[in-house]
Amino acid sequence: MRLDDLNAVDDAAAARELLRCCGSTRWAARMAAARPFHDPKALAELADRIWRDLDEVDWREAFAAHPKIGGAATSAWSAREQSGIGGAARDVIDRLAAANRDYDARFGYIFIICATGQSAADMLAALEARLGHAPDEELRIAAEEQRRITRLRLIKLLEDEAAPAPAETSRS
């Protein structure tokens, strides 16, 4: 999808495409309503501003759209992002699974990390370290990780040749 394509579709179609980047429906709706985007940099800066203006409920909704680190991927993007898990030793995978359970029990949402370029051992170390954070501190860290993921996925959205073609409707 090109930026012009994203600008040309109706709000509902744009929001659906943007939800691929961030699972917050409010974020996607606000982004869709803010079009047209003049360039990718403006798109990314607006994405950051809207993300930071959202509430905890919206952040948690976005977190819930992700698979657990080491779990089954829910999209080709998440599979590529978590490719560092591939080939990890069984004990690392088992420790990730246990730490994921502990994290969810402690904070009430899945562990969010911008996994691109990180090994399973790196993600495990971050997960274990973040288990010691206070809930408010961890929520801010998780939200920042989601912001980073969203930035990367926006780039993928605009570059992804395998993305479905936008609907032939005009923006409303």
N, C-alpha and C positions, 0 to 999 in steps of 0.2 A: 504494500500500500504506500502510495506517495502522500506527501503532505497535502497536495491539491485534492487527492481522493478523499482524505479525511475531512477536509474542509467542505467538500461537495455533497457528502451524504447527509441525510436528515439527522436530527438530533438522536433519535433512537438507535439508528445504525452506528453513529459515531460513538455513542455510549457503549454499545456492545463491543466495538473494537477496542475502546479504551479500557474496558473491564478486563481484557486480556493482559493489560499492563498492571492493573491494580484492582483488587477485588472489592473495593468500596464503591457501592452504587452511588452514593452521594458525590464522591470524588469524580466518578465517570460522568455523571449528569452535569456537574458544574463545569467540567472540562468541555463537554460537548456544547454546552450553552455559551461558552466563552469563544468559540470559533468565530471568525477564521484565525488560524495561526499563521503568522507571516514567515516564520522560519523555525527550524528545529530548536534553536537556542531559546527563542521566545516560548515555544511549547514546553520545554523542560523547566524554564524558570516559573512559568505559570503553574505547572504541575506541582512544583515544590511549594509555592505559596498556598495553593488550594489544599494540599496535603497538610501543611502545618496549621491551617485554619480549622481543620476537622476536629471532631470530638473523639474521645476514647472509643465510643461505640463504633464509629466509622473505621478507626484503626483496627479494632478487633475483627470487624467484618473482613477487612483486607487480609489480615493474618489467616483467617479461617479458609481463605481461598487457596492456600498453599498446602502441598503435601508435607508431612513431617520429613525432616532431614533423615535420609536413609530409607524412607518409605517409598511406596509406589508413586511414580511421577504422574501428575494429572494432565500434563501437556508436554509437547516436544520442548518447549522452552524450559520447563522445570527439569526435565530430564537432562538437558544440556547444562543447566545451571548447577545441578548436583552431580555432574559427571565425576567429580573428585571422589565420590563414594565408591565408584567402580574399582574393583580390585583390592578394596580395603580388607585387612585381616578380619577374620570372624570375630575375634575378641573386640576389635574396634567397633564393628557393626553392633555387637551385643551391648557394648557400653553406650553407644549412641541411643539405642532403643531404650535402655534403662534410664539414661539421663533425660531423654525426651519425655518419658512418663513422669519423672520427678519434676521437670520444668512445668509441664501442663498442670500437675497437681498443685504446684506452688503458685503459679501466676494465672492459671485459668485460660491459657491460650498456648498454641504451639510455639516452639522456638523458631524465631525468624532471624535469618542471617543471609546476607548477600553472599551466596555460596560460590559464585562465579570465580574460578581460578583457585579455589581452596581445596585442600586435600581433606579426606575424612578425618585424619588426625588433627588438622587445624580446626575443623568445625567442632570436633569433640572437645578440644581444649577450650574453645570459646564458650561452648555450651556449659561445660563444667564450671568455668569461671563465672559466667553470668548467673548461675544458680544462686550465688552468694549475694546478689544485688537486692536492695530494697525494692518492693513492687513498683513504686513510682519511678525510681531510677531505671528499672528494667523496661518499663513501658516506653519511656522516652528513647532508650537504646533500640528497642524493637521497632519503634516507629521510624527511627532514622535508618535502620536497615531496610525497612519496607520502602522508604523514599529512594534509597540507592537502587533497590531492585526495580522499582518503577522507572527510574531514569534509564536503566539498561534495557528494560522491556520497551520503552518508547522508541529507543533506537532500533530495536529488533522489529517493532511494528512497522516502522517506516522503511526498513530494509528487507523484510521477510517476503521473499518471492512466493513462498508457499501459502501465504495468508489468503483467505478467501477474498474474492473480488467484492468490492463494495456494491451495495444495492444501487440500482439505477433510479434513485430518487433525489430530488433536490432538497437542500437544507431548508428546514422550516423554522 
